[in-house]
Structures are given as structure tokens and as C-alpha cells.
Amino acid sequence: MARVTQIHVNGSMRRIDADPDRTLLSVLRDDLDLTGTKFGCGEGQCAACTVLIDGVATRSCLTKVSAVGAKKIVTIEGLAPEGKLHPMQEAFLAADALQCGYCTPGMILGAVSLLARTPNPTDAEIATGMNGHICRCGTYPRVVRAIHAAAKGGRA
């Protein structure tokens, strides 16, 4: 299979030279220096590596770079162009919905995808939509509060 030479990340086409079997996670972190996307379990179970692909929360550790094609990828860095935080980032900060911060980029992108599908989710819909996002620090109640606040257009 031919090498992958470009991908669309955070609003622009980025040139790469990647083996098609490499994971999107490794290309983002190692080739493009987008280290906000975290390596957690490497098996798609913890969601630390979540990015948006055409708006859908996707585990980048399981996604081959060859499967991305011309799809639009957004990493946590892409949510804050020119340093202005995304409303979900602001809500997470206001709700203190992070502790060590390792899971936070994936959680935020998962929450952005959730609100795109379900603009005013219930607690149960948040639990279902965020299922698989593991936070070792146990900030889940604050994450729920942050998602509700972002859905209302405000801060937690």
C-alpha cells in the first residue's frame, strides 16, 4: 500500500510521510508534534487518544492513518485556535473537571461530539455518550456538570 503523504488536521492539510499501517495517534504525536492527544491503553478502551474525525469522536490509537483519507481531524489543539478556548474547554475549567489532566483532551473532544449529536443531554445521555472515557482521578460528576454548562452556553 502506498505511503500516506498528507492529512487534514486542525483546519489545514499537513504533509507527512507515513506507513499506511501506522496509527493516527502515532502520526499526530510523533510526526506532527500534536501531543495533546494522549497515549493511554493503546487498545481503544480508555479514550485518552480521542480526536474528532469529521466531527465524530474516534479513538486514534485504533485508527490507521490510511483510513483517514481526506476526512477532517480535530485534536485538542484545534479547539483553541489563536489561544481562545472552546466553550467546552472553558466549562471544564470552570467546573474543575480535571485533575491530573491526562484524560481531559479526550474527554473534552468526546463531550464536543456528544453535544453535536445531543445538544441538551440528560445525565443518562451524558453517561452513555461518555462511556469508555476513563478518568483515574474520578472527576466524573464534575465532567457531567461541565457538559451541562456547555450545553446551556455557560460556564459551570
Long-range contacts (C-beta under 8 A, 24 or more apart in sequence): 1-66, 4-65, 4-66, 4-68, 7-65, 7-68, 7-73, 8-70, 8-71, 8-72, 8-73, 9-34, 9-73, 9-74, 9-75, 9-78, 10-34, 10-73, 10-74, 10-75, 10-77, 10-78, 10-81, 11-72, 11-78, 11-81, 16-65, 18-65, 19-65, 20-64, 20-65, 20-66, 21-64, 21-66, 22-64, 22-65, 23-60, 23-61, 23-62, 23-63, 23-64, 23-65, 24-51, 24-60, 24-63, 24-64, 24-65, 24-67, 24-68, 24-73, 25-49, 25-60, 25-61, 25-63, 27-65, 28-60, 28-73, 28-75, 34-75, 34-77, 36-75, 36-76, 36-77, 36-105, 37-75, 37-76, 37-105, 37-106, 38-102, 38-103, 38-105, 38-106, 40-102, 40-103, 40-106, 40-134, 45-132, 45-134, 46-103, 46-106, 46-132, 46-133, 46-134, 47-103, 47-106, 47-107, 47-110, 47-132, 47-133, 47-134, 48-102, 48-103, 48-105, 48-106, 48-134, 49-106, 50-105, 50-106, 50-107, 50-109, 50-110, 50-133, 51-75, 51-109, 52-109, 52-112, 52-113, 55-113, 55-116, 56-113, 57-109, 57-110, 57-112, 57-113, 57-114, 74-109, 75-105, 75-109, 76-105, 76-108, 76-109, 79-108, 79-109, 79-112, 86-112, 87-150, 87-153, 88-112, 88-115, 88-146, 88-147, 88-150, 90-150, 90-155, 91-146, 91-147, 91-149, 91-150, 91-154, 91-155, 91-156, 92-143, 92-146, 92-156, 94-146, 94-149, 94-155, 94-156, 95-142, 95-143, 95-145, 95-146, 95-149, 95-155, 95-156, 96-139, 96-142, 96-156, 97-139, 97-142, 97-143, 97-145, 97-146, 97-156, 98-137, 98-139, 99-135, 99-137, 99-139, 100-136, 100-137, 102-136, 103-133, 103-134, 103-135, 103-136, 103-137, 106-133, 107-133, 107-135, 107-143, 111-143, 111-146, 111-147, 111-150, 114-147, 115-147, 115-150, 115-151, 119-151, 120-151, 120-152, 121-147, 121-148, 121-151
